[in-house]
Amino acid sequence: MPKDKQRRGTATVELAVCLPVMVILVLGAIECTTMIFVEQSLHVVGYETARSAILPTATNSEVQLRLNEVIAERKLNGASVQISPSDIEVLDPGTHITVTVTAPAADNAVFPLKFFSGDLDAVSVMSKE
């Protein structure tokens, strides 16, 4: 048997073994970068919400509007936000405002494969001006 035919079969077997591994690695890398983006987006939402909440003239409706804008801009699916204390209009200057943002990893995944599970979250704390 000529060497070329022998080598052609070996290359096919190597491709059959290596290609699925390489595809999984590439998909995993894409999914990891997506989750890093989602985590950073949660921090941005928390920061922007807290920043709008600490202003002396801030109202609850303005904060909620800003919150919804940033979530829509960052294209976060299933995000939930908790602001503590909830009524920011009556807070004294110097009071800490905590914004906790949570989003499920599965709802923000690029691929239907379950590389990540559970929730991603971010917390921002600022003092009322």
C-alpha positions in Angstrom: 0.0 0.0 0.0 1.4 3.4 -0.9 2.3 5.8 1.9 -0.1 8.6 0.6 -3.2 6.4 1.1 -2.0 5.4 4.6 -1.5 9.0 5.6 -4.8 10.1 4.2 -6.7 7.8 6.5 -4.6 8.9 9.5 -5.4 12.5 8.8 -9.1 11.7 8.6 -9.1 9.9 12.0 -7.1 12.8 13.5 -9.7 15.3 12.2 -12.6 13.2 13.5 -11.0 13.1 17.0 -9.7 16.7 17.2 -12.5 18.7 15.5 -15.2 18.1 18.2 -12.8 19.1 20.9 -11.8 22.2 19.1 -15.4 23.2 18.4 -16.3 22.7 22.1 -13.3 24.9 23.1 -14.3 27.7 20.7 -18.0 27.6 21.8 -16.9 27.6 25.5 -14.6 30.6 24.9 -17.4 32.5 23.2 -19.7 31.7 26.1 -17.1 32.7 28.7 -16.7 36.1 27.0 -20.4 36.5 26.9 -20.8 35.9 30.6 -17.9 38.3 31.3 -19.9 40.9 29.2 -23.1 40.1 31.2 -21.3 40.5 34.5 -19.8 43.8 33.4 -23.2 44.9 32.2 -24.7 44.1 35.6 -22.0 46.4 37.2 -22.9 49.1 34.7 -26.6 48.9 35.5 -25.9 49.0 39.3 -23.5 51.9 38.9 -25.8 54.0 36.7 -28.8 53.3 38.9 -27.0 54.2 42.0 -25.5 57.3 40.4 -29.0 58.5 39.5 -30.4 57.6 42.9 -27.8 59.6 44.9 -28.6 63.0 43.3 -30.3 65.4 45.7 -33.3 65.9 43.4 -33.7 62.2 42.4 -37.2 60.7 42.5 -38.1 57.1 42.5 -39.6 57.3 39.0 -36.5 58.9 37.6 -34.3 56.2 39.1 -36.6 53.5 37.7 -36.6 55.1 34.3 -32.8 55.2 34.2 -32.6 51.6 35.4 -34.9 50.5 32.6 -32.9 52.5 30.0 -29.6 50.9 31.0 -31.0 47.4 31.1 -32.4 47.9 27.6 -29.1 49.4 26.3 -27.1 46.4 27.6 -29.7 43.9 26.3 -29.9 42.0 29.6 -32.6 39.3 29.8 -34.4 38.5 33.0 -32.5 41.2 35.0 -33.9 42.1 38.4 -32.9 45.1 40.5 -33.2 45.7 44.2 -32.6 49.2 45.6 -32.2 49.6 49.3 -33.6 51.7 50.9 -36.5 51.7 48.5 -37.8 55.2 49.0 -34.8 57.4 47.9 -36.7 60.7 48.0 -36.7 61.0 51.8 -33.1 60.0 52.5 -30.7 62.4 54.2 -27.4 63.2 52.6 -24.7 60.7 53.5 -27.2 57.7 53.6 -25.9 54.7 51.8 -27.9 53.4 48.8 -27.3 49.8 47.7 -28.3 48.6 44.3 -28.2 44.8 43.7 -28.6 43.6 40.1 -29.2 40.0 39.3 -29.6 38.1 36.0 -29.9 34.4 35.2 -26.9 33.1 33.2 -29.1 30.8 31.1 -31.3 33.6 29.9 -28.3 35.6 28.7 -26.3 32.7 27.1 -25.5 32.8 23.4 -25.8 29.0 22.9 -28.4 26.6 24.2 -25.5 24.5 25.8 -25.3 24.8 29.5 -21.8 26.0 30.1 -23.0 28.3 33.0 -25.9 27.9 35.4 -27.3 30.0 38.2 -27.4 33.8 38.6 -24.9 36.5 38.0 -25.0 39.5 40.2 -23.4 42.8 41.0 -23.7 45.3 43.9 -23.1 49.0 43.9 -23.1 51.2 47.0 -23.0 55.0 47.0 -23.8 57.7 49.5 -26.7 60.2 48.9 -25.5 63.6 48.0 
